[in-house]
Amino acid sequence: MEIFVAKESGFCFGVRRAVKIACEAREKWGTVYTYGELIHNKQYVEKLEQQGIRAAESIEDIPEGAVVIIRSHGISPQEEEKLRRRFKVIDATCPYVKKSQKFASRSVRGGTELVIFGDRYHPEIRGILGYTQGSGIVISDPEEVLKLSYTPKRAVISQTTNDLEDYKRFVGNLLETTEKLTVYQTICSSTIEKHRSAKDIASRVDLMLVIGGKHSSNTRKLFKACKNIQPNTYHIETAKELDLIEWENCERIGITAGASTPDFIIEEVVEKIKEGKNGRGKKER
Ligand code: SF4
């Protein structure tokens, strides 16, 4: 049996950066709070909690004057202002998300209707909507775009973790109802590379595993992209879930992981497969 671990598996640049910022703040200030979970991974959030990096779900959960970290997804300017009034704020918003926020606010200021390809309940999109004063139109399905009425001028951005092929379809459909369309390529390079390598591996193996939190939006998209290529693809959160899958008779197993999956969880999955089958793990670089 051979095991192929995709390039760019696990933590992306933005998540690594946010974790580093949080750890440095913890060193300097003692217990710190993140506004929302720093990453969508239960196991890692628990680890951070033990180190004094606590996740707060709302402003009310944070003691007055505390140090608060804005996570990589970013937040709306209105929320940021509220936080800055009561706490010492450290901004760990990913630079790619910052770029989307800038494009959104520029479009709306210029009087252009903004269409956002993404999930309206995802924190990144909720934050970006704040930069449009709520005027951004969020659509998650490329086919839904065809229902929009004709508009002479629009701009479009994508959630940073969407699949590039889906975004191309989204933009293509938008052209059917828009005369002048400004397209911003806002899918981050980390996602593009992650999807590219995962799809490549999915096309060459008998079983594909996508590791990541069940609520992690980017992991679910990665799973969907792999499943389209290899129907024998499973989304698992930890090595324990391997017990629910028939993998022992597979010759070639591919592994990838969402942007919020820590290395130790990927290693546990690889180790469990190796122990079970004496496999030869290969890391694709
Ligand atoms: S997925 Fe991309 S945009 Fe999102 S935090 Fe990671 S690097 Fe930044």
Residues whose N, C-alpha, C, O or C-beta is under 5 A from the ligand:
A	BS01	SF4	C12 F13 G14 V15 S72 C94 Y96 V97 T160 C188 S190 T191 A259
